[in-house]
Amino acid sequence: MELLKLLGILIVVIGFVLKLDSILIITIAAIVTALVVGMNPVTFLETLGSSFVANRSMCVFVMVIFKWRKLHSLLWR
């Protein structure tokens, strides 16, 4: 039963191998892992929200870098 908790890692690996949308894959893996360990939806959303707020500056930095890269590729074709 303990190995079943690692199902989220397997989902991430398969998703990256198939080159699917990374944010969607990580979100699905998080939801599946939360369901497997028996976390209720409210606790899952609280954990997700508190983690986002705690790392908000890193999320903004990463989003700016990705947008800058996209803009750069559009301008310098």
C-alpha angles and dihedrals in degrees: 000000000000092000090057088069088066092063090103091061090052090051091052093049093048092046093051092046090053089046094234125160105298098211091050092048093049091047092050091047091051092050093048092048091049091051093047094052091047099250113159118233095252093054090046092053091046091052092046092048096047091048091050093050092046091052099033096123091054091050091051091048093051093046091050091050092051093047091047090051091050092048091047092052091050094049098044103046 
